[in-house]
Amino acid sequence: MLLMSNPQAIVRAFAHDGLAPHELCSTANQLVAGTVAPGKYITFFYAVVDAVRMRLDYCSPGHNPPMLQHRDGTPETLGAGDPLLGVIPGACYASGITELRPGDCLVLYTDGISEAMNAKDEEFGEVRLNGVVQPAAQQRRVPRTDNGSRGAVLKWRLPRRRDCAGHDGELRWAG
């Protein structure tokens, strides 16, 4: 949690300066590069929404590529590929720009979703995630699990585990 307080504080300190997303990410990288412990890193997504011009300017250092599901059904993966924050001092970052249209659905997710494993050691993956997002975006509704929980995106069964008392339990991620 302490590691994630770094980019949050940097955004609070520098976002008001009107920096482009790639400039803010470069600043963040320079500030955390000397403080991140070996083997630790920060993935990050920073975007600025221009509601007048209907566009999204973004930078995605090491983060899972966000999905933009257009209302007409066209999926768009927002480019990733910039270096992780804090790993390479002086790394260069690039801003991406995409047009927004009324009814679009932007999905940000962590690797905890795309890499969730089921009992067969299969990852949930981005293809399955897109399969959940696409129909929901087109219908302008938040997906629900079979128990009706609002805000749940997916339910993926994890292997059964025994707790320390020997009881069987099923772990589920439900949103």
Helices and strands as residue ranges (DSSP letters): H 2-14, G 15-17, H 21-33, E 46-50, E 55-59, E 67-69, E 75-77, E 96-99, E 105-107, H 111-114, H 125-138, E 156-157, E 161-162, E 168-169, E 172-173
